[in-house]
Amino acid sequence: MFTAILWDYDGTLANTPVKNLAVTRAVLARLDPALLDPLPEALTSLAAYQAANYRWRNWRELYRHALHVPVDRLDEAGALWGPCQLADRTLPPLFDGLTEVLPRLAALAPMGICSQNDRENILSALAAHGAAAHFAAVVGHADVDFAHQKPDPAAFLACLDHLGLREGRFAYIGDHAGDIAFGRNAQAALRALGRTAEVVCVAAAWGGAPAADLADADAVAAHPADLPAILQDL
């Protein structure tokens, strides 16, 4: 049994690459239009964007290495993400099967989201799909200092605070190698605080991540429908 079930959002709950590709272009246009001339390879197509997103561990690495944002302007770029997301009205779909699975999992344990997406953007998208009520806490990028974004465990600890939990056995579901690192870091941080804690990392393979990136997870779910049985067995 789990004390809580925590989720990543992009590529795990919502199929967001199309929206995020457009938002990323908008961020660079506001930051410095010269960054789009020539257009970085990572922004030339949806496939290129997804490949770059999985290649780099977090948004800072993506922006620095794939989008060529100067190191001294990364925080400025990060601050533009929320406004640009909210300005883009694209509604990303939830992955097939999640609307049926989420109520079942929410009945087992309280659920939260730890994401580098904008909190209000997440909530509005979930509400549009009738899924917001399944999550008792949502921590977005603006809720955590830029220096402590995933895989730093700050968002995980903040999410537990919102849920009113200090220790326990937690599942974290994400689609990226960085999500696995995030879960491991969260367990280490909780134990360093003297709390009894275990974080079980479940990889969401339906988001399209290379299998090698998910090899270190405690379990891999090929489809959302697999989650209830996987969590019961862990």
SULBEL-V561015 format. One record per helix or strand of 2 or more residues. SS is the DSSP state (2 for helix, 1 for strand). FROM is the first residue (numbers start at 1). LEN is the number of residues. If there is no record, write none. Layout:
ss/from/len
SS/FROM/LEN
SS/FROM/LEN
This chain:
ss/from/len
1/4/4
2/17/15
2/33/4
2/41/3
2/46/10
2/59/8
2/71/17
2/98/9
1/110/5
2/119/10
2/132/3
1/137/3
2/141/3
2/146/3
2/154/10
1/168/7
2/177/16
1/197/8
2/205/3
2/211/4
1/219/3
2/224/10
